[in-house]
């Protein structure tokens, strides 16, 4: 692949990163007024069912579109692509209908397994989201396979904006009308299908504007029958989707085990729900840090497939190494930065410093989840699906087996540590497979440099905090936390980038792949 094409891929990743960043900021910020309006119990009710929404949207936003974009990249002609997409849409429509009916019919058993049958109508409310997944997945996958990330980015922004607006309106209405928390939760989760309708409208506009005939089947004979496509959707697409929703699946395990573990530990139900609500604060923080990883994964897969198709294995290896190194460096900076600013971030977003230690452990997930997502994209390009599934299952087994035990022994921070350990197990398994493929992303020197730079950034940020506190001592706690966080981010970025350039963490070729890199590199060198 030529450098121009590589820069196009990186610019597409940047576009998705910016869109995802805005969406994740919305997803994080709305929890503050939402929690204040509905209280700890209301927040707990919402968070218990949120993983189901998260899984559905991840499948429609990044998981299945990544797989479909790979198929688009493999197709030779426009007619072949359209026929292929038509068949995929029919298959996905069938799968989605099964999931919808399953959630409708099994809502009560699922809620009972979570320890709260009152959650039943909320599960049924969110299930309508899955009916819109086929169109969203197919249309997004097509445009991503054509290296056009704008439709996906704009539809994601529309989806999050509408969802957050509906959630806050319902929370305000429920508070003013004195609804119980389960009625509030049911209407709040209706934001998921409503937002999916808006995202579908955005994608439909681009489909019609570009005159893309996504669903005209039979125009061109293809070698892949419905049976073959169904198998690939289940194995390849399912694997990509599971990895894309990896963190949400781990949170789903938490929904079934954390509160139960706290109650077994001896906590009263109302206290256990409150602690679980504090623990759930880590979810938007980790989502924010994973923005770059998911965006790079979405843009990476078609380009890797194209490199392999043209037989440029050496170029493929170099590209894979570059994306892994850059993504891990950025993810590490994000995780360590959040740890350094955790007291300020906690006050800014949630109004107090409850659970600082628990959340600091939890955000370490950003580093290993990023590595897993990128490694998985590379292995998917090499059709190593069995190995990736094995790594995924191994990590989930660690989470499922040890989570409740850790909560009983150490409290909710035990669940944070089990999440990090489960991700380390997954990452180690996948890295071992990459070495077998003669793909080594980074050596020991890279890791040592990254560790030194990250520790220096952490220390510099914490040293800067007393200065910020002195300057805004008379401000309100949240405004003070905001000012401190801005100061900390500026100090962290300056220290990290300066040391990264001085210690040559990345090569000049790797830096220049980023948009406008020549301009800001000259500024940092000065």
Secondary structure as a PSIPRED ss2 file (coil, helix, strand):
# PSIPRED VFORMAT (PSIPRED V4.0)

   1 X C   1.000  0.000  0.000
   2 X C   1.000  0.000  0.000
   3 X H   0.000  1.000  0.000
   4 X H   0.000  1.000  0.000
   5 X H   0.000  1.000  0.000
   6 X H   0.000  1.000  0.000
   7 X H   0.000  1.000  0.000
   8 X H   0.000  1.000  0.000
   9 X H   0.000  1.000  0.000
  10 X H   0.000  1.000  0.000
  11 X H   0.000  1.000  0.000
  12 X H   0.000  1.000  0.000
  13 X H   0.000  1.000  0.000
  14 X H   0.000  1.000  0.000
  15 X H   0.000  1.000  0.000
  16 X H   0.000  1.000  0.000
  17 X H   0.000  1.000  0.000
  18 X H   0.000  1.000  0.000
  19 X H   0.000  1.000  0.000
  20 X H   0.000  1.000  0.000
  21 X H   0.000  1.000  0.000
  22 X H   0.000  1.000  0.000
  23 X H   0.000  1.000  0.000
  24 X H   0.000  1.000  0.000
  25 X H   0.000  1.000  0.000
  26 X H   0.000  1.000  0.000
  27 X H   0.000  1.000  0.000
  28 X H   0.000  1.000  0.000
  29 X H   0.000  1.000  0.000
  30 X H   0.000  1.000  0.000
  31 X H   0.000  1.000  0.000
  32 X H   0.000  1.000  0.000
  33 X H   0.000  1.000  0.000
  34 X H   0.000  1.000  0.000
  35 X H   0.000  1.000  0.000
  36 X H   0.000  1.000  0.000
  37 X H   0.000  1.000  0.000
  38 X H   0.000  1.000  0.000
  39 X H   0.000  1.000  0.000
  40 X H   0.000  1.000  0.000
  41 X H   0.000  1.000  0.000
  42 X H   0.000  1.000  0.000
  43 X H   0.000  1.000  0.000
  44 X H   0.000  1.000  0.000
  45 X H   0.000  1.000  0.000
  46 X H   0.000  1.000  0.000
  47 X H   0.000  1.000  0.000
  48 X H   0.000  1.000  0.000
  49 X H   0.000  1.000  0.000
  50 X H   0.000  1.000  0.000
  51 X H   0.000  1.000  0.000
  52 X H   0.000  1.000  0.000
  53 X H   0.000  1.000  0.000
  54 X H   0.000  1.000  0.000
  55 X H   0.000  1.000  0.000
  56 X H   0.000  1.000  0.000
  57 X H   0.000  1.000  0.000
  58 X H   0.000  1.000  0.000
  59 X H   0.000  1.000  0.000
  60 X H   0.000  1.000  0.000
  61 X H   0.000  1.000  0.000
  62 X H   0.000  1.000  0.000
  63 X H   0.000  1.000  0.000
  64 X H   0.000  1.000  0.000
  65 X H   0.000  1.000  0.000
  66 X H   0.000  1.000  0.000
  67 X H   0.000  1.000  0.000
  68 X H   0.000  1.000  0.000
  69 X H   0.000  1.000  0.000
  70 X H   0.000  1.000  0.000
  71 X H   0.000  1.000  0.000
  72 X H   0.000  1.000  0.000
  73 X H   0.000  1.000  0.000
  74 X H   0.000  1.000  0.000
  75 X C   1.000  0.000  0.000
  76 X C   1.000  0.000  0.000
  77 X C   1.000  0.000  0.000
  78 X H   0.000  1.000  0.000
  79 X H   0.000  1.000  0.000
  80 X H   0.000  1.000  0.000
  81 X H   0.000  1.000  0.000
  82 X H   0.000  1.000  0.000
  83 X H   0.000  1.000  0.000
  84 X H   0.000  1.000  0.000
  85 X H   0.000  1.000  0.000
  86 X H   0.000  1.000  0.000
  87 X H   0.000  1.000  0.000
  88 X H   0.000  1.000  0.000
  89 X H   0.000  1.000  0.000
  90 X H   0.000  1.000  0.000
  91 X H   0.000  1.000  0.000
  92 X H   0.000  1.000  0.000
  93 X H   0.000  1.000  0.000
  94 X H   0.000  1.000  0.000
  95 X H   0.000  1.000  0.000
  96 X H   0.000  1.000  0.000
  97 X H   0.000  1.000  0.000
  98 X H   0.000  1.000  0.000
  99 X H   0.000  1.000  0.000
 100 X H   0.000  1.000  0.000
 101 X H   0.000  1.000  0.000
 102 X H   0.000  1.000  0.000
 103 X H   0.000  1.000  0.000
 104 X H   0.000  1.000  0.000
 105 X H   0.000  1.000  0.000
 106 X C   1.000  0.000  0.000
 107 X H   0.000  1.000  0.000
 108 X H   0.000  1.000  0.000
 109 X H   0.000  1.000  0.000
 110 X H   0.000  1.000  0.000
 111 X H   0.000  1.000  0.000
 112 X H   0.000  1.000  0.000
 113 X H   0.000  1.000  0.000
 114 X C   1.000  0.000  0.000
 115 X C   1.000  0.000  0.000
 116 X C   1.000  0.000  0.000
 117 X H   0.000  1.000  0.000
 118 X H   0.000  1.000  0.000
 119 X H   0.000  1.000  0.000
 120 X H   0.000  1.000  0.000
 121 X H   0.000  1.000  0.000
 122 X H   0.000  1.000  0.000
 123 X H   0.000  1.000  0.000
 124 X H   0.000  1.000  0.000
 125 X H   0.000  1.000  0.000
 126 X H   0.000  1.000  0.000
 127 X H   0.000  1.000  0.000
 128 X H   0.000  1.000  0.000
 129 X H   0.000  1.000  0.000
 130 X H   0.000  1.000  0.000
 131 X H   0.000  1.000  0.000
 132 X H   0.000  1.000  0.000
 133 X H   0.000  1.000  0.000
 134 X H   0.000  1.000  0.000
 135 X H   0.000  1.000  0.000
 136 X H   0.000  1.000  0.000
 137 X H   0.000  1.000  0.000
 138 X H   0.000  1.000  0.000
 139 X H   0.000  1.000  0.000
 140 X H   0.000  1.000  0.000
 141 X H   0.000  1.000  0.000
 142 X H   0.000  1.000  0.000
 143 X H   0.000  1.000  0.000
 144 X H   0.000  1.000  0.000
 145 X H   0.000  1.000  0.000
 146 X C   1.000  0.000  0.000
 147 X C   1.000  0.000  0.000
 148 X C   1.000  0.000  0.000
 149 X C   1.000  0.000  0.000
 150 X H   0.000  1.000  0.000
 151 X H   0.000  1.000  0.000
 152 X H   0.000  1.000  0.000
 153 X H   0.000  1.000  0.000
 154 X H   0.000  1.000  0.000
 155 X H   0.000  1.000  0.000
 156 X H   0.000  1.000  0.000
 157 X H   0.000  1.000  0.000
 158 X H   0.000  1.000  0.000
 159 X H   0.000  1.000  0.000
 160 X H   0.000  1.000  0.000
 161 X H   0.000  1.000  0.000
 162 X H   0.000  1.000  0.000
 163 X H   0.000  1.000  0.000
 164 X H   0.000  1.000  0.000
 165 X H   0.000  1.000  0.000
 166 X H   0.000  1.000  0.000
 167 X H   0.000  1.000  0.000
 168 X H   0.000  1.000  0.000
 169 X H   0.000  1.000  0.000
 170 X H   0.000  1.000  0.000
 171 X H   0.000  1.000  0.000
 172 X H   0.000  1.000  0.000
 173 X H   0.000  1.000  0.000
 174 X H   0.000  1.000  0.000
 175 X H   0.000  1.000  0.000
 176 X H   0.000  1.000  0.000
 177 X H   0.000  1.000  0.000
 178 X C   1.000  0.000  0.000
 179 X C   1.000  0.000  0.000
 180 X C   1.000  0.000  0.000
 181 X H   0.000  1.000  0.000
 182 X H   0.000  1.000  0.000
 183 X H   0.000  1.000  0.000
 184 X H   0.000  1.000  0.000
 185 X H   0.000  1.000  0.000
 186 X H   0.000  1.000  0.000
 187 X H   0.000  1.000  0.000
 188 X H   0.000  1.000  0.000
 189 X H   0.000  1.000  0.000
 190 X H   0.000  1.000  0.000
 191 X H   0.000  1.000  0.000
 192 X H   0.000  1.000  0.000
 193 X H   0.000  1.000  0.000
 194 X H   0.000  1.000  0.000
 195 X H   0.000  1.000  0.000
 196 X H   0.000  1.000  0.000
 197 X H   0.000  1.000  0.000
 198 X H   0.000  1.000  0.000
 199 X H   0.000  1.000  0.000
 200 X H   0.000  1.000  0.000
 201 X H   0.000  1.000  0.000
 202 X H   0.000  1.000  0.000
 203 X H   0.000  1.000  0.000
 204 X H   0.000  1.000  0.000
 205 X H   0.000  1.000  0.000
 206 X H   0.000  1.000  0.000
 207 X H   0.000  1.000  0.000
 208 X H   0.000  1.000  0.000
 209 X H   0.000  1.000  0.000
 210 X C   1.000  0.000  0.000
 211 X C   1.000  0.000  0.000
 212 X C   1.000  0.000  0.000
 213 X C   1.000  0.000  0.000
 214 X C   1.000  0.000  0.000
 215 X C   1.000  0.000  0.000
 216 X C   1.000  0.000  0.000
 217 X C   1.000  0.000  0.000
 218 X C   1.000  0.000  0.000
 219 X C   1.000  0.000  0.000
 220 X C   1.000  0.000  0.000
 221 X C   1.000  0.000  0.000
 222 X C   1.000  0.000  0.000
 223 X C   1.000  0.000  0.000
 224 X C   1.000  0.000  0.000
 225 X C   1.000  0.000  0.000
 226 X H   0.000  1.000  0.000
 227 X H   0.000  1.000  0.000
 228 X H   0.000  1.000  0.000
 229 X H   0.000  1.000  0.000
 230 X H   0.000  1.000  0.000
 231 X H   0.000  1.000  0.000
 232 X H   0.000  1.000  0.000
 233 X H   0.000  1.000  0.000
 234 X H   0.000  1.000  0.000
 235 X H   0.000  1.000  0.000
 236 X H   0.000  1.000  0.000
 237 X H   0.000  1.000  0.000
 238 X H   0.000  1.000  0.000
 239 X H   0.000  1.000  0.000
 240 X H   0.000  1.000  0.000
 241 X H   0.000  1.000  0.000
 242 X H   0.000  1.000  0.000
 243 X H   0.000  1.000  0.000
 244 X H   0.000  1.000  0.000
 245 X C   1.000  0.000  0.000
 246 X H   0.000  1.000  0.000
 247 X H   0.000  1.000  0.000
 248 X H   0.000  1.000  0.000
 249 X H   0.000  1.000  0.000
 250 X H   0.000  1.000  0.000
 251 X H   0.000  1.000  0.000
 252 X H   0.000  1.000  0.000
 253 X H   0.000  1.000  0.000
 254 X H   0.000  1.000  0.000
 255 X H   0.000  1.000  0.000
 256 X H   0.000  1.000  0.000
 257 X H   0.000  1.000  0.000
 258 X H   0.000  1.000  0.000
 259 X H   0.000  1.000  0.000
 260 X H   0.000  1.000  0.000
 261 X H   0.000  1.000  0.000
 262 X H   0.000  1.000  0.000
 263 X H   0.000  1.000  0.000
 264 X H   0.000  1.000  0.000
 265 X H   0.000  1.000  0.000
 266 X C   1.000  0.000  0.000
 267 X C   1.000  0.000  0.000
 268 X C   1.000  0.000  0.000
 269 X H   0.000  1.000  0.000
 270 X H   0.000  1.000  0.000
 271 X H   0.000  1.000  0.000
 272 X H   0.000  1.000  0.000
 273 X H   0.000  1.000  0.000
 274 X H   0.000  1.000  0.000
 275 X H   0.000  1.000  0.000
 276 X H   0.000  1.000  0.000
 277 X H   0.000  1.000  0.000
 278 X H   0.000  1.000  0.000
 279 X H   0.000  1.000  0.000
 280 X C   1.000  0.000  0.000
 281 X H   0.000  1.000  0.000
 282 X H   0.000  1.000  0.000
 283 X H   0.000  1.000  0.000
 284 X H   0.000  1.000  0.000
 285 X H   0.000  1.000  0.000
 286 X H   0.000  1.000  0.000
 287 X H   0.000  1.000  0.000
 288 X H   0.000  1.000  0.000
 289 X H   0.000  1.000  0.000
 290 X C   1.000  0.000  0.000
 291 X H   0.000  1.000  0.000
 292 X H   0.000  1.000  0.000
 293 X H   0.000  1.000  0.000
 294 X H   0.000  1.000  0.000
 295 X H   0.000  1.000  0.000
 296 X H   0.000  1.000  0.000
 297 X H   0.000  1.000  0.000
 298 X H   0.000  1.000  0.000
 299 X H   0.000  1.000  0.000
 300 X H   0.000  1.000  0.000
 301 X H   0.000  1.000  0.000
 302 X H   0.000  1.000  0.000
 303 X H   0.000  1.000  0.000
 304 X H   0.000  1.000  0.000
 305 X H   0.000  1.000  0.000
 306 X H   0.000  1.000  0.000
 307 X H   0.000  1.000  0.000
 308 X H   0.000  1.000  0.000
 309 X H   0.000  1.000  0.000
 310 X C   1.000  0.000  0.000
 311 X C   1.000  0.000  0.000
 312 X C   1.000  0.000  0.000
 313 X H   0.000  1.000  0.000
 314 X H   0.000  1.000  0.000
 315 X H   0.000  1.000  0.000
 316 X H   0.000  1.000  0.000
 317 X H   0.000  1.000  0.000
 318 X H   0.000  1.000  0.000
 319 X H   0.000  1.000  0.000
 320 X H   0.000  1.000  0.000
 321 X H   0.000  1.000  0.000
 322 X H   0.000  1.000  0.000
 323 X H   0.000  1.000  0.000
 324 X H   0.000  1.000  0.000
 325 X H   0.000  1.000  0.000
 326 X H   0.000  1.000  0.000
 327 X H   0.000  1.000  0.000
 328 X H   0.000  1.000  0.000
 329 X H   0.000  1.000  0.000
 330 X H   0.000  1.000  0.000
 331 X H   0.000  1.000  0.000
 332 X H   0.000  1.000  0.000
 333 X H   0.000  1.000  0.000
 334 X H   0.000  1.000  0.000
 335 X H   0.000  1.000  0.000
 336 X H   0.000  1.000  0.000
 337 X H   0.000  1.000  0.000
 338 X H   0.000  1.000  0.000
 339 X H   0.000  1.000  0.000
 340 X H   0.000  1.000  0.000
 341 X C   1.000  0.000  0.000
 342 X H   0.000  1.000  0.000
 343 X H   0.000  1.000  0.000
 344 X H   0.000  1.000  0.000
 345 X H   0.000  1.000  0.000
 346 X H   0.000  1.000  0.000
 347 X H   0.000  1.000  0.000
 348 X H   0.000  1.000  0.000
 349 X H   0.000  1.000  0.000
 350 X H   0.000  1.000  0.000
 351 X C   1.000  0.000  0.000
 352 X C   1.000  0.000  0.000
 353 X C   1.000  0.000  0.000
 354 X C   1.000  0.000  0.000
 355 X C   1.000  0.000  0.000
 356 X H   0.000  1.000  0.000
 357 X H   0.000  1.000  0.000
 358 X H   0.000  1.000  0.000
 359 X H   0.000  1.000  0.000
 360 X H   0.000  1.000  0.000
 361 X H   0.000  1.000  0.000
 362 X H   0.000  1.000  0.000
 363 X C   1.000  0.000  0.000
 364 X C   1.000  0.000  0.000
 365 X H   0.000  1.000  0.000
 366 X H   0.000  1.000  0.000
 367 X H   0.000  1.000  0.000
 368 X H   0.000  1.000  0.000
 369 X H   0.000  1.000  0.000
 370 X H   0.000  1.000  0.000
 371 X H   0.000  1.000  0.000
 372 X H   0.000  1.000  0.000
 373 X H   0.000  1.000  0.000
 374 X H   0.000  1.000  0.000
 375 X H   0.000  1.000  0.000
 376 X H   0.000  1.000  0.000
 377 X H   0.000  1.000  0.000
 378 X H   0.000  1.000  0.000
 379 X H   0.000  1.000  0.000
 380 X H   0.000  1.000  0.000
 381 X H   0.000  1.000  0.000
 382 X C   1.000  0.000  0.000
 383 X C   1.000  0.000  0.000
 384 X C   1.000  0.000  0.000
 385 X H   0.000  1.000  0.000
 386 X H   0.000  1.000  0.000
 387 X H   0.000  1.000  0.000
 388 X H   0.000  1.000  0.000
 389 X H   0.000  1.000  0.000
 390 X H   0.000  1.000  0.000
 391 X H   0.000  1.000  0.000
 392 X H   0.000  1.000  0.000
 393 X H   0.000  1.000  0.000
 394 X H   0.000  1.000  0.000
 395 X H   0.000  1.000  0.000
 396 X H   0.000  1.000  0.000
 397 X H   0.000  1.000  0.000
 398 X H   0.000  1.000  0.000
 399 X H   0.000  1.000  0.000
 400 X H   0.000  1.000  0.000
 401 X H   0.000  1.000  0.000
 402 X H   0.000  1.000  0.000
 403 X H   0.000  1.000  0.000
 404 X H   0.000  1.000  0.000
 405 X H   0.000  1.000  0.000
 406 X H   0.000  1.000  0.000
 407 X H   0.000  1.000  0.000
 408 X H   0.000  1.000  0.000
 409 X H   0.000  1.000  0.000
 410 X H   0.000  1.000  0.000
 411 X C   1.000  0.000  0.000
 412 X H   0.000  1.000  0.000
 413 X H   0.000  1.000  0.000
 414 X H   0.000  1.000  0.000
 415 X H   0.000  1.000  0.000
 416 X H   0.000  1.000  0.000
 417 X H   0.000  1.000  0.000
 418 X H   0.000  1.000  0.000
 419 X H   0.000  1.000  0.000
 420 X H   0.000  1.000  0.000
 421 X H   0.000  1.000  0.000
 422 X H   0.000  1.000  0.000
 423 X H   0.000  1.000  0.000
 424 X H   0.000  1.000  0.000
 425 X H   0.000  1.000  0.000
 426 X H   0.000  1.000  0.000
 427 X H   0.000  1.000  0.000
 428 X H   0.000  1.000  0.000
 429 X H   0.000  1.000  0.000
 430 X H   0.000  1.000  0.000
 431 X H   0.000  1.000  0.000
 432 X H   0.000  1.000  0.000
 433 X H   0.000  1.000  0.000
 434 X H   0.000  1.000  0.000
 435 X H   0.000  1.000  0.000
 436 X H   0.000  1.000  0.000
 437 X C   1.000  0.000  0.000
 438 X C   1.000  0.000  0.000
 439 X C   1.000  0.000  0.000
 440 X C   1.000  0.000  0.000
 441 X C   1.000  0.000  0.000
 442 X C   1.000  0.000  0.000
 443 X C   1.000  0.000  0.000
 444 X H   0.000  1.000  0.000
 445 X H   0.000  1.000  0.000
 446 X H   0.000  1.000  0.000
 447 X H   0.000  1.000  0.000
 448 X H   0.000  1.000  0.000
 449 X H   0.000  1.000  0.000
 450 X H   0.000  1.000  0.000
 451 X H   0.000  1.000  0.000
 452 X H   0.000  1.000  0.000
 453 X H   0.000  1.000  0.000
 454 X H   0.000  1.000  0.000
 455 X H   0.000  1.000  0.000
 456 X H   0.000  1.000  0.000
 457 X H   0.000  1.000  0.000
 458 X H   0.000  1.000  0.000
 459 X H   0.000  1.000  0.000
 460 X H   0.000  1.000  0.000
 461 X H   0.000  1.000  0.000
 462 X H   0.000  1.000  0.000
 463 X H   0.000  1.000  0.000
 464 X H   0.000  1.000  0.000
 465 X H   0.000  1.000  0.000
 466 X H   0.000  1.000  0.000
 467 X H   0.000  1.000  0.000
 468 X H   0.000  1.000  0.000
 469 X H   0.000  1.000  0.000
 470 X H   0.000  1.000  0.000
 471 X H   0.000  1.000  0.000
 472 X C   1.000  0.000  0.000
 473 X C   1.000  0.000  0.000
 474 X C   1.000  0.000  0.000
 475 X C   1.000  0.000  0.000
 476 X C   1.000  0.000  0.000
 477 X H   0.000  1.000  0.000
 478 X H   0.000  1.000  0.000
 479 X H   0.000  1.000  0.000
 480 X H   0.000  1.000  0.000
 481 X H   0.000  1.000  0.000
 482 X H   0.000  1.000  0.000
 483 X H   0.000  1.000  0.000
 484 X H   0.000  1.000  0.000
 485 X H   0.000  1.000  0.000
 486 X H   0.000  1.000  0.000
 487 X H   0.000  1.000  0.000
 488 X H   0.000  1.000  0.000
 489 X H   0.000  1.000  0.000
 490 X H   0.000  1.000  0.000
 491 X H   0.000  1.000  0.000
 492 X H   0.000  1.000  0.000
 493 X H   0.000  1.000  0.000
 494 X H   0.000  1.000  0.000
 495 X H   0.000  1.000  0.000
 496 X H   0.000  1.000  0.000
 497 X H   0.000  1.000  0.000
 498 X H   0.000  1.000  0.000
 499 X H   0.000  1.000  0.000
 500 X H   0.000  1.000  0.000
 501 X H   0.000  1.000  0.000
 502 X H   0.000  1.000  0.000
 503 X C   1.000  0.000  0.000
 504 X C   1.000  0.000  0.000
 505 X C   1.000  0.000  0.000
 506 X C   1.000  0.000  0.000
 507 X C   1.000  0.000  0.000
 508 X H   0.000  1.000  0.000
 509 X H   0.000  1.000  0.000
 510 X H   0.000  1.000  0.000
 511 X H   0.000  1.000  0.000
 512 X H   0.000  1.000  0.000
 513 X C   1.000  0.000  0.000
 514 X C   1.000  0.000  0.000
 515 X C   1.000  0.000  0.000
 516 X C   1.000  0.000  0.000
 517 X H   0.000  1.000  0.000
 518 X H   0.000  1.000  0.000
 519 X H   0.000  1.000  0.000
 520 X H   0.000  1.000  0.000
 521 X H   0.000  1.000  0.000
 522 X H   0.000  1.000  0.000
 523 X H   0.000  1.000  0.000
 524 X H   0.000  1.000  0.000
 525 X H   0.000  1.000  0.000
 526 X C   1.000  0.000  0.000
